[in-house]
């Protein structure tokens, strides 16, 4: 019985070469011409001997965003095993992510593994930490905007749409209608710790939580629904979804913060959930926990970073995302 070819993969480089297909898949695979709007390519130096041997090249191409540009290529129709072989062939500089072709069809493509490096127009959504509270320079998002735009002031943009107090449910509802006017190629969701907070009074204090204070089934369902809505909104605009996880908190100073209780255990549970969801759905995850770990002096109130704390978050994000 012939294996079912259930995966479509957009190729713009060596995977279109029949010799490479033979080396990876045992022969040529069904292909059809395709194009990808909103992208251009740049060269990437390859050092893996096995990849060089298969392609005969030590310089491949990698995608980066460019409004108005287009990349011509082919769609490869692959089985599960062939897609796994393609994953193994691509070096660590690439990550397999969803894109929307010029035809309107969705397909896999290998993008830059650092999700913010190829970006041109970034929309940031999130809560008060993404908003930049406690830093008159706009927080880590302000630092990111300055560096991103300075690299190409004529073409690059960053829109900070974060709203203090927002949860992922709020962001999932409010974000989709805001995207069209800003034409983003990257949607950066700063998933803060509001989703891990426990209200101190009222029926909501126990809703969706387990006995140990970690997220319960109801809360996980809400988080999943919000992330799926954001993923769909990003794909509607052919934008890359990037999720930035919560930053470290000092629970000794946040036990009663504006009617909410923040605990490290629940924040860590949120972090683990976000990381697992992103991995399962081939979405980029950027961890913001480590830069402030045990550095309580970089927190104004145990929760919001100082100006120096925001700088530390930006430098970590810059090193891993750009």
Secondary structure as the mmCIF struct_conf table of DSSP 4:
data_model
#
loop_
_struct_conf.conf_type_id
_struct_conf.id
_struct_conf.beg_label_comp_id
_struct_conf.beg_label_asym_id
_struct_conf.beg_label_seq_id
_struct_conf.end_label_comp_id
_struct_conf.end_label_asym_id
_struct_conf.end_label_seq_id
HELX_LH_PP_P HELX_LH_PP_P1 UNK A 2 UNK A 4
STRN STRN1 UNK A 7 UNK A 11
BEND BEND1 UNK A 12 UNK A 13
HELX_RH_3T_P HELX_RH_3T_P1 UNK A 14 UNK A 16
HELX_RH_AL_P HELX_RH_AL_P1 UNK A 18 UNK A 25
BEND BEND2 UNK A 26 UNK A 27
STRN STRN2 UNK A 31 UNK A 45
HELX_RH_AL_P HELX_RH_AL_P2 UNK A 49 UNK A 55
BEND BEND3 UNK A 56 UNK A 56
BEND BEND4 UNK A 58 UNK A 58
STRN STRN3 UNK A 59 UNK A 78
HELX_RH_AL_P HELX_RH_AL_P3 UNK A 80 UNK A 89
BEND BEND5 UNK A 90 UNK A 90
TURN_TY1_P TURN_TY1_P1 UNK A 92 UNK A 93
STRN STRN4 UNK A 94 UNK A 100
TURN_TY1_P TURN_TY1_P2 UNK A 102 UNK A 103
BEND BEND6 UNK A 104 UNK A 104
STRN STRN5 UNK A 106 UNK A 112
BEND BEND7 UNK A 113 UNK A 114
TURN_TY1_P TURN_TY1_P3 UNK A 115 UNK A 118
BEND BEND8 UNK A 120 UNK A 120
STRN STRN6 UNK A 121 UNK A 125
BEND BEND9 UNK A 127 UNK A 127
HELX_RH_AL_P HELX_RH_AL_P4 UNK A 128 UNK A 131
TURN_TY1_P TURN_TY1_P4 UNK A 132 UNK A 134
TURN_TY1_P TURN_TY1_P5 UNK A 136 UNK A 137
HELX_RH_AL_P HELX_RH_AL_P5 UNK A 139 UNK A 150
TURN_TY1_P TURN_TY1_P6 UNK A 151 UNK A 151
TURN_TY1_P TURN_TY1_P7 UNK A 153 UNK A 155
STRN STRN7 UNK A 157 UNK A 160
TURN_TY1_P TURN_TY1_P8 UNK A 164 UNK A 165
HELX_RH_AL_P HELX_RH_AL_P6 UNK A 168 UNK A 179
HELX_RH_3T_P HELX_RH_3T_P2 UNK A 180 UNK A 182
TURN_TY1_P TURN_TY1_P9 UNK A 183 UNK A 183
BEND BEND10 UNK A 185 UNK A 185
STRN STRN8 UNK A 186 UNK A 190
BEND BEND11 UNK A 193 UNK A 193
HELX_RH_3T_P HELX_RH_3T_P3 UNK A 194 UNK A 196
STRN STRN9 UNK A 198 UNK A 199
BEND BEND12 UNK A 200 UNK A 202
HELX_RH_3T_P HELX_RH_3T_P4 UNK A 203 UNK A 205
TURN_TY1_P TURN_TY1_P10 UNK A 206 UNK A 208
STRN STRN10 UNK A 209 UNK A 209
TURN_TY1_P TURN_TY1_P11 UNK A 211 UNK A 212
BEND BEND13 UNK A 213 UNK A 214
STRN STRN11 UNK A 215 UNK A 215
HELX_RH_AL_P HELX_RH_AL_P7 UNK A 217 UNK A 236
TURN_TY1_P TURN_TY1_P12 UNK A 237 UNK A 238
HELX_LH_PP_P HELX_LH_PP_P2 UNK A 239 UNK A 239
STRN STRN12 UNK A 240 UNK A 244
HELX_LH_PP_P HELX_LH_PP_P3 UNK A 245 UNK A 248
HELX_RH_3T_P HELX_RH_3T_P5 UNK A 251 UNK A 253
TURN_TY1_P TURN_TY1_P13 UNK A 255 UNK A 256
STRN STRN13 UNK A 257 UNK A 257
TURN_TY1_P TURN_TY1_P14 UNK A 258 UNK A 259
STRN STRN14 UNK A 260 UNK A 261
HELX_RH_AL_P HELX_RH_AL_P8 UNK A 264 UNK A 280
TURN_TY1_P TURN_TY1_P15 UNK A 281 UNK A 282
STRN STRN15 UNK A 284 UNK A 286
BEND BEND14 UNK A 289 UNK A 289
HELX_RH_3T_P HELX_RH_3T_P6 UNK A 290 UNK A 292
TURN_TY1_P TURN_TY1_P16 UNK A 293 UNK A 294
HELX_RH_3T_P HELX_RH_3T_P7 UNK A 296 UNK A 298
STRN STRN16 UNK A 299 UNK A 299
BEND BEND15 UNK A 300 UNK A 304
STRN STRN17 UNK A 305 UNK A 305
HELX_RH_AL_P HELX_RH_AL_P9 UNK A 307 UNK A 321
#
